[in-house]
């Protein structure tokens, strides 16, 4: 009956989890926190709803394996080789500084250095899942602070593998250098074997499986690769997590890696939810009452410490103070991989029951506070900017002076050098209009300045930067930045510094348009709005709606917004007759063969349309020259390729005229001429 009991427990957990996560969603809290609370409430220290805790933990181990497997797929070998400077420098500094500070604090509390190092590793990691979801939901994944946070998170995710490998060695005590070297050697051997497999064996295996066109076989092969590699790693004395990560790297080198990831993701999400639930089941909620002061102290220390360290690292690498502060608060929590690491630490004797309970309480607390910290980040950054010395906030000249900014007059200032900024700069350069780019990414500024681009490092929402860019003499300011708050501040500031400047703003969402106009923008281009116009206009073209009708629809939409859609059906009807007619037409190409009666005749003289009903819409000469929509006087030459439009039977009738002996049709054509 144990199977039935396990099934009942899983149903209870999933049902309870759905309810809790829905409630947490209303409270704008991450799903991961909801799963942890589900485990707390349903576990032995909560309502005691679950009897088979050990079986649930066993299933949760599969979630850890799948999690590391998908991480390996997403960080392919090729991608690892192309890691940028900020990822290595920013992520490396953040990990090392956090590890060092935590080591000092924990050792000061008279714990062993092994435990101190392990706690440093636990605290160092931040939650990729929570941060990415927050940035994506707010539309700020491509902002400067979004790029900085993602770069650090990627480095942290890569660190989990050596951390998992190092943890058992930390728990083995002193004098284990030989054992450490032996494990390292086995790990390198295992990695070498899997790299060879990624190059020669796995691509061939996937190719053979794909040829069967059986999705079930493909999925079984993926699971075999994932679980099998993890098991081999465990048999060699390494961790299951390391084996799963290496298996993911192997799969990432296959041309089918995207399909592999799509097949595994649903399983990963289910088993991952079990993993976080199982972690929550281990937490004794009574600790919150018996050690509330200690937990609160640890919670505040970790949030403040990680925020200061990450803020300092981002600021040190050349980013403005605002970006550094927002990034620091965004990454102030403890991550989901820390739970994976804590289980390894418990097995290795680095954590006792009390320390584990303390860690769980603090980790869940930091995760739950992340949305609040994220919302407070921008106002806090503004408050600090208004009180700190200007040189700290602006950092003008860190990347170097552009040299000619102050000489510009009647120019365009482009704030933000993303896709929109690049395209605008390219066009302005071609037509000879002077411009200056303001960009906050120091690496981009350095690279583009070497190419001769007039670019200035700085934050366009600061008066010193806009003055340095010549805002008083500029004609147009184009705000193409992804930070909505910075965009609003820039509009107000630009209007104050130059009341006559024309401000064009790019924004993501339609609901922001009214506020931006109210602040002083002359033109606002919402991305989702313009995209919708392009989509509907292209759709109407496929139904042969006349061009003047489409243009009128576009004009009315831009004047009245989406209100126009309500009466769109009354404005016009598609040209249904034309649509039905063109549906039966085809295009085909015929070459004029030697001896064809068409050679040397003008199109009007050939009487192709009168004789067969086809229309010549294009001619390609032997030299490759193409004549589109040829006129009646265009002469047909031997070897010409003619593009014909007509019904299938008309095309067939015209085909004989292109041959060396045109038969009756050709003779008739010659006599008529």
Beta strands, then each sheet from edge to edge (+ up, - down):
strand 1: 412-415
strand 2: 435-439
strand 3: 455-457
strand 4: 476-479
strand 5: 502-507
strand 6: 523-526
strand 7: 586-591
strand 8: 615-620
strand 9: 626-628
strand 10: 641-646
sheet 1: 3+ 2+ 1+ 4+ 5+ 6+
sheet 2: 7+ 10- 8+ 9-
end
